[in-house]
């Protein structure tokens, strides 16, 4: 299954971002971007790609331990940026970014120790993707980055680490987006719980 570890913003923050994105979609050229749906709004901590089913239990156990070694921490959405000269538009984060990076590093390490094939480890850059280029040629997104610059969401407390399954579109319908489901959820720094809590739940950003 196709998996990644993530932090999910709460519904109130998702609503704030939705209002901001709605304003961005009114800017000239917005139709040239493929806007990420609300269920896809998350901070990916570590992307695992296709993971063999027999590795998932060990991966889950290691992610649970990683979560329990962390304390809850404050986070907010902040500003915007781009990757690939316009291939992706994102909003960033502010708050306890050091804890966020540490959680990302531990999520990456958990996969490597569980035997998941991972690419080269890179320093974590917090970003939540809101749009991508539709075409092979990147769209100039500087106006969107500038419009996002003053955006700051409400601050929330990150309390859980999620393991999320990404189900890629299969219908062939243009614009169809992946479907996300949480297959594991572990509290940060809390008493031991079953790692299956939240299993098969739709990821709507909550």
C-alpha positions as CSV (number, residue, x, y, z in Angstrom):
1,X,0.0,0.0,0.0
2,X,1.1,3.6,-0.7
3,X,1.8,5.3,2.7
4,X,3.1,8.4,4.3
5,X,3.4,9.8,7.9
6,X,1.6,13.1,8.4
7,X,0.3,15.8,10.7
8,X,-3.3,16.8,10.0
9,X,-4.5,20.3,10.7
10,X,-7.8,20.5,12.6
11,X,-11.1,21.4,10.9
12,X,-11.1,25.0,12.0
13,X,-7.7,25.6,10.4
14,X,-8.8,23.8,7.3
15,X,-11.7,26.2,7.0
16,X,-9.4,29.2,7.3
17,X,-7.2,27.8,4.5
18,X,-10.2,27.0,2.4
19,X,-11.2,30.7,2.5
20,X,-7.7,31.7,1.5
21,X,-7.5,29.3,-1.4
22,X,-10.9,30.4,-2.6
23,X,-9.5,33.9,-2.9
24,X,-6.4,32.6,-4.7
25,X,-8.6,30.8,-7.2
26,X,-10.1,34.2,-8.3
27,X,-6.7,35.4,-9.5
28,X,-5.9,35.5,-13.2
29,X,-4.5,32.2,-14.5
30,X,-5.9,30.1,-11.6
31,X,-7.4,27.6,-14.1
32,X,-3.9,26.6,-15.1
33,X,-3.3,25.1,-11.7
34,X,-4.6,21.8,-10.3
35,X,-5.9,22.8,-6.9
36,X,-5.5,20.2,-4.1
37,X,-8.7,19.2,-2.5
38,X,-9.3,19.7,1.3
39,X,-8.7,16.0,2.1
40,X,-5.2,16.4,0.7
41,X,-4.3,19.2,3.0
42,X,-1.7,17.8,5.4
43,X,1.9,18.1,6.4
44,X,3.7,15.1,5.0
45,X,6.4,14.1,7.5
46,X,7.9,11.2,5.6
47,X,6.8,9.7,2.3
48,X,7.1,5.9,2.2
49,X,5.7,5.0,-1.2
50,X,4.6,1.5,-1.8
51,X,5.1,-0.5,1.4
52,X,4.8,-4.3,1.6
53,X,1.9,-5.4,3.8
54,X,4.2,-7.5,6.0
55,X,6.3,-4.4,6.9
56,X,3.3,-2.3,8.1
57,X,3.0,-3.8,11.6
58,X,6.7,-3.1,12.4
59,X,6.5,0.4,10.8
60,X,3.4,1.1,12.9
61,X,5.0,0.0,16.1
62,X,8.0,2.2,15.4
63,X,5.9,5.2,14.6
64,X,3.9,4.6,17.8
65,X,7.2,4.7,19.8
66,X,8.3,7.8,17.9
67,X,5.0,9.5,18.8
68,X,5.3,8.6,22.4
69,X,8.8,10.2,22.6
70,X,7.4,13.5,21.5
71,X,5.4,16.1,23.4
72,X,2.5,18.0,21.9
73,X,3.5,21.2,20.2
74,X,2.0,24.4,18.7
75,X,1.7,24.9,15.0
76,X,0.0,27.3,12.5
77,X,-0.1,27.7,8.8
78,X,2.0,30.6,7.6
79,X,2.7,32.3,4.3
80,X,3.4,30.6,1.0
81,X,6.1,29.4,-1.4
82,X,6.8,27.3,-4.4
83,X,8.8,24.3,-5.6
84,X,10.1,23.6,-9.1
85,X,9.7,27.2,-10.3
86,X,5.9,27.0,-10.3
87,X,5.2,23.2,-10.3
88,X,3.8,23.3,-6.8
89,X,2.3,26.1,-4.6
90,X,2.3,25.6,-0.9
91,X,1.6,27.3,2.5
92,X,4.2,26.8,5.2
93,X,4.2,26.6,9.0
94,X,5.2,28.6,12.0
95,X,5.3,27.6,15.7
96,X,7.5,24.8,17.1
97,X,9.2,23.9,13.8
98,X,12.0,22.2,15.6
99,X,9.6,19.6,17.1
100,X,7.9,19.3,13.7
101,X,11.3,18.5,12.1
102,X,12.2,16.1,14.9
103,X,8.9,14.2,14.4
104,X,9.6,14.1,10.6
105,X,13.1,12.8,11.2
106,X,11.8,10.1,13.6
107,X,9.1,9.1,11.1
108,X,11.8,8.7,8.4
109,X,14.0,6.7,10.8
110,X,11.1,4.5,11.8
111,X,10.6,3.4,8.2
112,X,14.3,2.7,7.5
113,X,14.5,0.6,10.7
114,X,11.4,-1.3,9.6
115,X,13.0,-2.1,6.2
116,X,11.1,0.3,4.1
117,X,13.1,1.4,1.0
118,X,13.6,5.1,1.4
119,X,15.5,7.6,-0.8
120,X,18.2,9.9,0.3
121,X,17.4,11.6,3.6
122,X,17.0,15.4,3.2
123,X,16.4,18.2,5.7
124,X,12.7,18.5,6.3
125,X,10.9,21.5,4.8
126,X,7.4,22.0,6.3
127,X,4.9,22.6,3.5
128,X,1.2,21.9,2.8
129,X,0.6,21.8,-1.0
130,X,-2.4,23.7,-2.2
131,X,-1.9,23.5,-6.0
132,X,0.3,22.0,-8.8
133,X,0.8,22.8,-12.4
134,X,-1.5,21.1,-14.8
135,X,0.9,21.1,-17.7
136,X,4.4,20.1,-18.3
137,X,5.3,23.8,-18.4
138,X,5.2,25.3,-15.0
139,X,2.7,28.1,-14.3
140,X,4.1,31.4,-12.9
141,X,2.9,31.3,-9.3
142,X,4.7,34.4,-7.9
143,X,1.4,36.3,-7.6
144,X,-0.1,33.5,-5.6
145,X,3.0,33.3,-3.3
146,X,2.7,37.0,-2.8
147,X,-1.0,36.7,-2.0
148,X,-0.3,34.0,0.6
149,X,2.5,36.0,2.2
150,X,0.3,37.7,4.9
151,X,-1.7,34.5,5.6
152,X,-1.5,33.1,9.1
153,X,-4.0,30.6,10.5
154,X,-5.1,30.0,14.0
155,X,-2.5,28.1,16.1
156,X,-3.4,24.6,17.1
157,X,-1.7,22.0,19.3
158,X,-0.3,19.0,17.3
159,X,-1.3,16.0,19.4
160,X,-1.2,13.0,17.0
161,X,1.0,11.3,14.4
162,X,-0.9,9.7,11.5
163,X,0.0,7.0,9.1
164,X,-2.0,7.7,5.9
165,X,-2.8,5.6,2.9
166,X,-3.0,7.3,-0.5
167,X,-5.3,5.7,-3.0
168,X,-4.4,7.0,-6.4
169,X,-7.1,7.8,-9.0
170,X,-8.1,4.9,-11.2
171,X,-11.2,6.2,-13.1
172,X,-9.2,8.2,-15.7
173,X,-11.5,11.1,-15.1
174,X,-9.5,14.4,-15.5
175,X,-9.0,16.2,-12.3
176,X,-9.8,13.2,-10.0
177,X,-7.8,13.4,-6.9
178,X,-6.3,10.7,-4.6
179,X,-8.3,9.5,-1.7
180,X,-6.7,9.5,1.7
181,X,-7.4,7.3,4.7
182,X,-5.8,7.2,8.1
183,X,-4.6,3.6,8.9
184,X,-2.8,4.5,12.1
185,X,-3.0,7.3,14.7
186,X,-0.8,7.7,17.7
187,X,-0.9,10.4,20.4
188,X,2.2,12.4,21.1
189,X,3.7,11.7,24.6
190,X,0.5,9.9,25.8
191,X,-0.2,6.6,27.4
192,X,0.0,3.6,25.1
193,X,-3.0,3.1,22.8
194,X,-3.7,0.7,20.0
195,X,-2.1,1.9,16.8
196,X,-5.3,1.0,14.8
197,X,-7.3,3.8,16.2
198,X,-8.6,5.8,13.3
199,X,-8.1,2.9,10.9
200,X,-9.9,3.2,7.6
201,X,-11.2,6.7,8.5
202,X,-11.3,9.2,5.7
203,X,-8.7,12.0,6.0
204,X,-10.6,15.2,5.7
205,X,-8.0,17.3,7.4
206,X,-9.4,16.8,10.8
